[in-house]
């Protein structure tokens, strides 16, 4: 189940799967070849980490919107159905 989800997220965001539950994708406003945003699926939701030090809130909303609507240029947080317990690694808020 996690394997399918991570493949769907990587495909929707134009990234690549890097493990059973992880992928690296372009960060918000980055080039298509960028892989600075890491996403890990957990049982409680997902964990994101920006190697480019992008704002965690922007990255979270970008991931939520783009993985639900790959043709979008930006966030659309109402369109993705992920568990509400989203934890974000690398930001001031965890949980």
C-alpha positions as CSV (number, residue, x, y, z in Angstrom):
1,X,0.0,0.0,0.0
2,X,2.8,2.5,0.9
3,X,4.7,1.4,-2.2
4,X,1.8,2.3,-4.4
5,X,1.2,5.7,-2.7
6,X,4.9,6.8,-2.9
7,X,4.9,5.9,-6.6
8,X,1.8,7.9,-7.2
9,X,3.2,10.9,-5.3
10,X,6.6,10.7,-7.2
11,X,4.8,10.5,-10.5
12,X,2.4,13.4,-9.7
13,X,5.3,15.6,-8.6
14,X,7.7,14.7,-11.3
15,X,10.2,13.1,-8.9
16,X,11.7,9.7,-8.3
17,X,11.1,7.0,-5.8
18,X,14.1,6.5,-3.5
19,X,12.8,3.8,-1.2
20,X,9.8,1.8,-0.2
21,X,8.2,4.8,1.5
22,X,10.3,7.8,0.2
23,X,10.7,9.9,-2.9
24,X,12.6,13.0,-3.9
25,X,10.8,15.6,-6.0
26,X,11.2,19.2,-7.2
27,X,10.6,21.7,-4.4
28,X,8.1,24.6,-4.9
29,X,9.2,27.0,-7.6
30,X,12.2,24.8,-8.5
31,X,13.1,23.4,-11.9
32,X,11.6,20.1,-13.0
33,X,15.0,18.4,-12.6
34,X,15.4,19.5,-9.0
35,X,15.1,16.8,-6.3
36,X,15.5,19.0,-3.2
37,X,12.2,18.0,-1.5
38,X,12.1,14.6,0.2
39,X,8.8,13.0,1.1
40,X,8.3,10.0,3.3
41,X,5.0,8.3,3.8
42,X,4.2,7.2,7.4
43,X,1.1,5.6,8.9
44,X,0.2,9.0,10.4
45,X,0.5,10.9,7.1
46,X,3.8,12.1,5.5
47,X,7.1,13.7,6.5
48,X,8.7,16.3,4.2
49,X,12.2,17.7,4.3
50,X,13.6,20.4,2.1
51,X,17.3,20.1,1.3
52,X,17.0,23.6,-0.1
53,X,15.8,25.0,3.2
54,X,12.4,26.0,1.7
55,X,9.7,27.0,4.2
56,X,8.0,23.8,5.6
57,X,4.5,25.2,5.3
58,X,5.0,26.1,1.6
59,X,6.4,22.6,0.9
60,X,3.6,20.8,2.7
61,X,0.9,22.7,0.8
62,X,2.8,22.3,-2.4
63,X,3.0,18.5,-1.9
64,X,-0.6,18.2,-1.0
65,X,-1.8,20.2,-4.0
66,X,0.5,18.9,-6.6
67,X,0.2,15.2,-5.7
68,X,-3.6,15.5,-6.1
69,X,-3.4,17.6,-9.2
70,X,-0.2,17.1,-11.2
71,X,-1.1,19.7,-13.8
72,X,-1.3,22.4,-11.2
73,X,1.5,24.9,-10.7
74,X,1.0,25.2,-7.0
75,X,-0.8,24.3,-3.9
76,X,-4.4,23.2,-3.7
77,X,-4.6,21.7,-0.3
78,X,-8.3,20.9,-0.5
79,X,-7.8,18.3,-3.2
80,X,-5.6,15.6,-1.5
81,X,-6.9,13.1,1.1
82,X,-4.0,12.5,3.5
83,X,-4.4,11.8,7.2
84,X,-4.8,14.9,9.3
85,X,-1.8,14.0,11.5
86,X,0.8,15.5,9.2
87,X,4.3,15.7,10.7
88,X,6.9,17.9,9.0
89,X,10.6,17.3,9.5
90,X,12.9,20.2,9.4
91,X,10.4,22.9,10.3
92,X,9.3,24.6,13.5
93,X,6.2,22.5,13.8
94,X,6.1,18.8,14.2
95,X,2.6,17.4,14.3
